[in-house]
């Protein structure tokens, strides 16, 4: 999920999500530029969590700068325990 920080008119709008492909790549089309918060969650995680339940993964946002045009933003993920 890519969410703009809301810093000015070019960096305001709705969050956009993308699914990971088999090879781990993804493609997302944003209408905003500037700083974005990126949160990666497994597809089997229900949001928001039910009261009393914890997420099986780290949902700490990653902050990245998105520029006009094509961007390649690599996101390093660690394996989650079961």
N, CA, C and O atoms as CSV, one atom per row, in Angstrom:
chain,resi,resn,atom,element,x,y,z
A,1,UNK,N,N,0.844,-1.159,0.000
A,1,UNK,CA,C,0.000,0.000,0.000
A,1,UNK,C,C,0.898,1.234,0.000
A,1,UNK,O,O,1.738,1.389,0.887
A,2,UNK,N,N,0.729,2.101,-0.978
A,2,UNK,CA,C,1.461,3.358,-1.079
A,2,UNK,C,C,0.527,4.485,-0.660
A,2,UNK,O,O,-0.546,4.647,-1.241
A,3,UNK,N,N,0.926,5.272,0.351
A,3,UNK,CA,C,0.110,6.383,0.838
A,3,UNK,C,C,0.925,7.660,0.806
A,3,UNK,O,O,1.996,7.720,1.409
A,4,UNK,N,N,0.433,8.700,0.105
A,4,UNK,CA,C,1.165,9.966,0.083
A,4,UNK,C,C,1.148,10.632,1.454
A,4,UNK,O,O,0.196,10.474,2.218
A,5,UNK,N,N,2.210,11.379,1.759
A,5,UNK,CA,C,2.331,12.069,3.047
A,5,UNK,C,C,1.353,13.227,3.180
A,5,UNK,O,O,1.011,13.610,4.299
A,6,UNK,N,N,0.902,13.786,2.081
A,6,UNK,CA,C,0.002,14.940,2.146
A,6,UNK,C,C,0.744,16.250,2.241
A,6,UNK,O,O,0.242,17.217,2.813
A,7,UNK,N,N,1.946,16.284,1.680
A,7,UNK,CA,C,2.775,17.496,1.709
A,7,UNK,C,C,2.593,18.273,0.406
A,7,UNK,O,O,3.423,18.162,-0.496
A,8,UNK,N,N,1.537,19.044,0.298
A,8,UNK,CA,C,1.289,19.832,-0.899
A,8,UNK,C,C,0.332,19.139,-1.857
A,8,UNK,O,O,0.013,17.962,-1.689
A,9,UNK,N,N,-0.123,19.882,-2.866
A,9,UNK,CA,C,-1.153,19.376,-3.773
A,9,UNK,C,C,-0.693,18.186,-4.621
A,9,UNK,O,O,-1.521,17.353,-4.988
A,10,UNK,N,N,0.599,18.081,-4.942
A,10,UNK,CA,C,1.113,16.951,-5.730
A,10,UNK,C,C,1.277,15.688,-4.888
A,10,UNK,O,O,1.515,14.608,-5.429
A,11,UNK,N,N,1.151,15.819,-3.564
A,11,UNK,CA,C,1.414,14.693,-2.661
A,11,UNK,C,C,0.189,14.401,-1.789
A,11,UNK,O,O,0.317,13.963,-0.645
A,12,UNK,N,N,-0.998,14.651,-2.349
A,12,UNK,CA,C,-2.235,14.426,-1.619
A,12,UNK,C,C,-3.150,13.550,-2.465
A,12,UNK,O,O,-3.318,13.781,-3.663
A,13,UNK,N,N,-3.729,12.558,-1.838
A,13,UNK,CA,C,-4.651,11.692,-2.567
A,13,UNK,C,C,-4.835,10.377,-1.850
A,13,UNK,O,O,-4.362,10.189,-0.729
A,14,UNK,N,N,-5.524,9.473,-2.507
A,14,UNK,CA,C,-5.829,8.175,-1.932
A,14,UNK,C,C,-4.627,7.247,-1.976
A,14,UNK,O,O,-3.729,7.409,-2.802
A,15,UNK,N,N,-4.625,6.275,-1.076
A,15,UNK,CA,C,-3.613,5.216,-1.080
A,15,UNK,C,C,-3.868,4.287,-2.262
A,15,UNK,O,O,-5.001,4.125,-2.715
A,16,UNK,N,N,-2.790,3.684,-2.748
A,16,UNK,CA,C,-2.879,2.752,-3.874
A,16,UNK,C,C,-2.173,1.468,-3.483
A,16,UNK,O,O,-1.093,1.498,-2.895
A,17,UNK,N,N,-2.787,0.341,-3.812
A,17,UNK,CA,C,-2.163,-0.939,-3.469
A,17,UNK,C,C,-1.795,-1.717,-4.728
A,17,UNK,O,O,-2.291,-1.441,-5.820
A,18,UNK,N,N,-0.918,-2.690,-4.545
A,18,UNK,CA,C,-0.483,-3.557,-5.633
A,18,UNK,C,C,-0.219,-4.942,-5.068
A,18,UNK,O,O,0.134,-5.080,-3.897
A,19,UNK,N,N,-0.385,-5.952,-5.880
A,19,UNK,CA,C,-0.082,-7.325,-5.481
A,19,UNK,C,C,1.294,-7.712,-6.001
A,19,UNK,O,O,1.688,-7.318,-7.099
A,20,UNK,N,N,2.025,-8.490,-5.200
A,20,UNK,CA,C,3.316,-8.998,-5.642
A,20,UNK,C,C,3.105,-10.091,-6.674
A,20,UNK,O,O,2.199,-10.913,-6.541
A,21,UNK,N,N,3.939,-10.100,-7.698
A,21,UNK,CA,C,3.908,-11.157,-8.712
A,21,UNK,C,C,4.733,-12.335,-8.212
A,21,UNK,O,O,5.416,-12.225,-7.194
A,22,UNK,N,N,4.676,-13.458,-8.916
A,22,UNK,CA,C,5.406,-14.671,-8.532
A,22,UNK,C,C,6.894,-14.411,-8.323
A,22,UNK,O,O,7.507,-14.994,-7.428
A,23,UNK,N,N,7.479,-13.539,-9.142
A,23,UNK,CA,C,8.917,-13.258,-9.055
A,23,UNK,C,C,9.254,-12.201,-8.002
A,23,UNK,O,O,10.416,-11.822,-7.853
A,24,UNK,N,N,8.236,-11.722,-7.267
A,24,UNK,CA,C,8.469,-10.733,-6.219
A,24,UNK,C,C,8.370,-9.293,-6.695
A,24,UNK,O,O,8.469,-8.370,-5.887
A,25,UNK,N,N,8.176,-9.087,-7.986
A,25,UNK,CA,C,8.059,-7.721,-8.496
A,25,UNK,C,C,6.618,-7.231,-8.326
A,25,UNK,O,O,5.712,-8.014,-8.043
A,26,UNK,N,N,6.431,-5.954,-8.499
A,26,UNK,CA,C,5.103,-5.355,-8.419
A,26,UNK,C,C,5.061,-4.152,-9.336
A,26,UNK,O,O,6.099,-3.618,-9.725
A,27,UNK,N,N,3.872,-3.734,-9.676
A,27,UNK,CA,C,3.697,-2.535,-10.485
A,27,UNK,C,C,2.522,-1.763,-9.915
A,27,UNK,O,O,1.447,-2.316,-9.686
A,28,UNK,N,N,2.741,-0.497,-9.694
A,28,UNK,CA,C,1.690,0.352,-9.133
A,28,UNK,C,C,1.687,1.663,-9.916
A,28,UNK,O,O,2.743,2.174,-10.291
A,29,UNK,N,N,0.503,2.197,-10.156
A,29,UNK,CA,C,0.362,3.452,-10.883
A,29,UNK,C,C,-0.159,4.507,-9.914
A,29,UNK,O,O,-1.319,4.475,-9.501
A,30,UNK,N,N,0.716,5.439,-9.560
A,30,UNK,CA,C,0.376,6.487,-8.603
A,30,UNK,C,C,0.023,7.776,-9.324
A,30,UNK,O,O,0.544,8.059,-10.403
A,31,UNK,N,N,-0.859,8.548,-8.727
A,31,UNK,CA,C,-1.221,9.855,-9.265
A,31,UNK,C,C,-0.544,10.960,-8.476
A,31,UNK,O,O,-0.788,12.143,-8.713
A,32,UNK,N,N,0.321,10.564,-7.521
A,32,UNK,CA,C,0.982,11.526,-6.659
A,32,UNK,C,C,2.495,11.330,-6.706
A,32,UNK,O,O,2.987,10.239,-6.998
A,33,UNK,N,N,3.218,12.402,-6.415
A,33,UNK,CA,C,4.674,12.335,-6.308
A,33,UNK,C,C,5.063,12.810,-4.913
A,33,UNK,O,O,4.220,13.290,-4.156
A,34,UNK,N,N,6.346,12.675,-4.577
A,34,UNK,CA,C,6.813,13.097,-3.259
A,34,UNK,C,C,6.902,11.923,-2.307
A,34,UNK,O,O,6.881,10.766,-2.728
A,35,UNK,N,N,7.002,12.229,-1.004
A,35,UNK,CA,C,7.155,11.193,0.019
A,35,UNK,C,C,5.897,10.332,0.135
A,35,UNK,O,O,4.771,10.828,0.135
A,36,UNK,N,N,6.138,9.013,0.236
A,36,UNK,CA,C,5.047,8.057,0.430
A,36,UNK,C,C,5.400,7.099,1.553
A,36,UNK,O,O,6.563,6.744,1.744
A,37,UNK,N,N,4.389,6.689,2.285
A,37,UNK,CA,C,4.530,5.606,3.270
A,37,UNK,C,C,4.138,4.329,2.543
A,37,UNK,O,O,3.108,4.276,1.871
A,38,UNK,N,N,4.961,3.309,2.683
A,38,UNK,CA,C,4.683,2.029,2.042
A,38,UNK,C,C,4.563,0.984,3.139
A,38,UNK,O,O,5.454,0.835,3.975
A,39,UNK,N,N,3.448,0.263,3.126
A,39,UNK,CA,C,3.235,-0.822,4.074
A,39,UNK,C,C,3.003,-2.094,3.263
A,39,UNK,O,O,2.162,-2.126,2.364
A,40,UNK,N,N,3.756,-3.135,3.592
A,40,UNK,CA,C,3.631,-4.421,2.916
A,40,UNK,C,C,3.006,-5.413,3.886
A,40,UNK,O,O,3.488,-5.586,5.005
A,41,UNK,N,N,1.926,-6.066,3.450
A,41,UNK,CA,C,1.268,-7.066,4.281
A,41,UNK,C,C,1.019,-8.334,3.472
A,41,UNK,O,O,0.745,-8.257,2.274
A,42,UNK,N,N,1.109,-9.486,4.103
A,42,UNK,CA,C,0.751,-10.729,3.415
A,42,UNK,C,C,-0.741,-10.703,3.052
A,42,UNK,O,O,-1.539,-10.073,3.746
A,43,UNK,N,N,-1.108,-11.378,1.979
A,43,UNK,CA,C,-2.505,-11.352,1.534
A,43,UNK,C,C,-3.453,-12.025,2.517
A,43,UNK,O,O,-4.660,-11.787,2.465
A,44,UNK,N,N,-2.930,-12.863,3.416
A,44,UNK,CA,C,-3.801,-13.540,4.373
A,44,UNK,C,C,-3.976,-12.772,5.683
A,44,UNK,O,O,-4.575,-13.289,6.625
A,45,UNK,N,N,-3.463,-11.553,5.751
A,45,UNK,CA,C,-3.619,-10.726,6.949
A,45,UNK,C,C,-4.842,-9.840,6.767
A,45,UNK,O,O,-4.946,-9.113,5.778
A,46,UNK,N,N,-5.766,-9.899,7.716
A,46,UNK,CA,C,-6.980,-9.098,7.661
A,46,UNK,C,C,-6.729,-7.776,8.381
A,46,UNK,O,O,-6.216,-7.762,9.500
A,47,UNK,N,N,-7.088,-6.676,7.744
A,47,UNK,CA,C,-6.899,-5.356,8.339
A,47,UNK,C,C,-8.261,-4.721,8.539
A,47,UNK,O,O,-9.089,-4.806,7.632
A,48,UNK,N,N,-8.536,-4.106,9.638
A,48,UNK,CA,C,-7.716,-4.043,10.838
A,48,UNK,C,C,-7.782,-5.360,11.615
A,48,UNK,O,O,-8.696,-6.163,11.431
A,49,UNK,N,N,-6.810,-5.556,12.470
A,49,UNK,CA,C,-6.758,-6.782,13.277
A,49,UNK,C,C,-7.919,-6.800,14.260
A,49,UNK,O,O,-8.344,-5.763,14.768
A,50,UNK,N,N,-8.417,-7.996,14.512
A,50,UNK,CA,C,-9.486,-8.148,15.495
A,50,UNK,C,C,-8.926,-7.824,16.881
A,50,UNK,O,O,-7.752,-8.087,17.145
A,51,UNK,N,N,-9.742,-7.260,17.764
A,51,UNK,CA,C,-9.262,-6.952,19.121
A,51,UNK,C,C,-8.647,-8.189,19.777
A,51,UNK,O,O,-9.216,-9.280,19.735
A,52,UNK,N,N,-7.485,-8.000,20.377
A,52,UNK,CA,C,-6.800,-9.096,21.053
A,52,UNK,C,C,-5.894,-9.919,20.154
A,52,UNK,O,O,-5.221,-10.832,20.634
A,53,UNK,N,N,-5.859,-9.620,18.866
A,53,UNK,CA,C,-4.998,-10.351,17.930
A,53,UNK,C,C,-3.822,-9.472,17.507
A,53,UNK,O,O,-3.948,-8.251,17.415
A,54,UNK,N,N,-2.704,-10.094,17.257
A,54,UNK,CA,C,-1.530,-9.371,16.776
A,54,UNK,C,C,-1.243,-9.774,15.338
A,54,UNK,O,O,-1.606,-10.870,14.909
A,55,UNK,N,N,-0.605,-8.904,14.611
A,55,UNK,CA,C,-0.224,-9.226,13.239
A,55,UNK,C,C,0.971,-10.177,13.231
A,55,UNK,O,O,1.861,-10.055,14.073
A,56,UNK,N,N,1.003,-11.128,12.286
A,56,UNK,CA,C,2.123,-12.064,12.204
A,56,UNK,C,C,3.300,-11.483,11.419
A,56,UNK,O,O,4.182,-12.222,10.980
A,57,UNK,N,N,3.312,-10.168,11.244
A,57,UNK,CA,C,4.373,-9.545,10.453
A,57,UNK,C,C,4.607,-8.125,10.958
A,57,UNK,O,O,3.819,-7.587,11.737
A,58,UNK,N,N,5.698,-7.536,10.502
A,58,UNK,CA,C,6.047,-6.169,10.861
A,58,UNK,C,C,5.332,-5.220,9.909
A,58,UNK,O,O,5.587,-5.249,8.705
A,59,UNK,N,N,4.450,-4.388,10.422
A,59,UNK,CA,C,3.723,-3.440,9.589
A,59,UNK,C,C,4.301,-2.032,9.671
A,59,UNK,O,O,3.610,-1.055,9.383
A,60,UNK,N,N,5.575,-1.929,10.065
A,60,UNK,CA,C,6.225,-0.628,10.142
A,60,UNK,C,C,6.324,-0.027,8.741
A,60,UNK,O,O,6.871,-0.665,7.842
A,61,UNK,N,N,5.811,1.177,8.537
A,61,UNK,CA,C,5.875,1.781,7.199
A,61,UNK,C,C,7.311,2.069,6.757
A,61,UNK,O,O,8.181,2.389,7.567
A,62,UNK,N,N,7.526,1.947,5.468
A,62,UNK,CA,C,8.785,2.316,4.820
A,62,UNK,C,C,8.516,3.666,4.162
A,62,UNK,O,O,7.455,3.858,3.569
A,63,UNK,N,N,9.447,4.594,4.254
A,63,UNK,CA,C,9.269,5.895,3.623
A,63,UNK,C,C,10.148,5.995,2.388
A,63,UNK,O,O,11.357,5.781,2.467
A,64,UNK,N,N,9.546,6.321,1.241
A,64,UNK,CA,C,10.274,6.445,-0.025
A,64,UNK,C,C,9.796,7.686,-0.768
A,64,UNK,O,O,8.653,8.118,-0.615
A,65,UNK,N,N,10.686,8.247,-1.570
A,65,UNK,CA,C,10.385,9.402,-2.405
A,65,UNK,C,C,9.984,8.900,-3.793
A,65,UNK,O,O,10.698,8.098,-4.396
A,66,UNK,N,N,8.844,9.371,-4.297
A,66,UNK,CA,C,8.369,9.013,-5.630
A,66,UNK,C,C,8.521,10.247,-6.507
A,66,UNK,O,O,8.036,11.325,-6.165
A,67,UNK,N,N,9.197,10.084,-7.638
A,67,UNK,CA,C,9.428,11.186,-8.572
A,67,UNK,C,C,8.518,11.028,-9.779
A,67,UNK,O,O,7.961,9.953,-10.002
A,68,UNK,N,N,8.366,12.071,-10.544
A,68,UNK,CA,C,7.569,12.026,-11.756
A,68,UNK,C,C,8.217,11.052,-12.748
A,68,UNK,O,O,9.442,11.008,-12.862
A,69,UNK,N,N,7.411,10.285,-13.453
A,69,UNK,CA,C,7.936,9.312,-14.411
A,69,UNK,C,C,8.070,7.942,-13.775
A,69,UNK,O,O,7.484,7.667,-12.728
A,70,UNK,N,N,8.852,7.084,-14.421
A,70,UNK,CA,C,9.047,5.727,-13.911
A,70,UNK,C,C,9.985,5.730,-12.712
A,70,UNK,O,O,10.995,6.434,-12.706
A,71,UNK,N,N,9.652,4.951,-11.713
A,71,UNK,CA,C,10.459,4.789,-10.505
A,71,UNK,C,C,10.680,3.302,-10.283
A,71,UNK,O,O,9.794,2.490,-10.551
A,72,UNK,N,N,11.845,2.952,-9.801
A,72,UNK,CA,C,12.089,1.582,-9.378
A,72,UNK,C,C,12.373,1.631,-7.883
A,72,UNK,O,O,13.422,2.113,-7.456
A,73,UNK,N,N,11.436,1.131,-7.099
A,73,UNK,CA,C,11.559,1.170,-5.643
A,73,UNK,C,C,11.646,-0.262,-5.139
A,73,UNK,O,O,10.656,-0.994,-5.134
A,74,UNK,N,N,12.844,-0.651,-4.714
A,74,UNK,CA,C,13.063,-1.994,-4.185
A,74,UNK,C,C,12.686,-2.000,-2.706
A,74,UNK,O,O,13.042,-1.089,-1.959
A,75,UNK,N,N,11.968,-3.029,-2.299
A,75,UNK,CA,C,11.552,-3.176,-0.913
A,75,UNK,C,C,12.079,-4.508,-0.410
A,75,UNK,O,O,11.713,-5.561,-0.933
A,76,UNK,N,N,12.934,-4.468,0.599
A,76,UNK,CA,C,13.536,-5.677,1.163
A,76,UNK,C,C,12.606,-6.253,2.220
A,76,UNK,O,O,12.282,-5.581,3.199
A,77,UNK,N,N,12.177,-7.491,2.026
A,77,UNK,CA,C,11.293,-8.153,2.986
A,77,UNK,C,C,12.010,-9.292,3.653
A,77,UNK,O,O,12.853,-9.952,3.046
A,78,UNK,N,N,11.677,-9.522,4.902
A,78,UNK,CA,C,12.231,-10.677,5.597
A,78,UNK,C,C,11.143,-11.736,5.698
A,78,UNK,O,O,9.953,-11.427,5.643
A,79,UNK,N,N,11.560,-12.976,5.846
A,79,UNK,CA,C,10.599,-14.065,5.953
A,79,UNK,C,C,9.888,-13.969,7.291
A,79,UNK,O,O,10.484,-13.586,8.297
A,80,UNK,N,N,8.622,-14.315,7.293
A,80,UNK,CA,C,7.875,-14.301,8.547
A,80,UNK,C,C,7.778,-15.712,9.081
A,80,UNK,O,O,7.673,-16.667,8.312
A,81,UNK,N,N,7.811,-15.845,10.380
A,81,UNK,CA,C,7.706,-17.160,11.016
A,81,UNK,C,C,6.269,-17.604,11.102
A,81,UNK,O,O,5.354,-16.781,11.118
A,82,UNK,N,N,6.073,-18.885,11.156
A,82,UNK,CA,C,4.706,-19.420,11.279
A,82,UNK,C,C,4.567,-20.121,12.591
A,82,UNK,O,O,3.498,-20.646,12.901
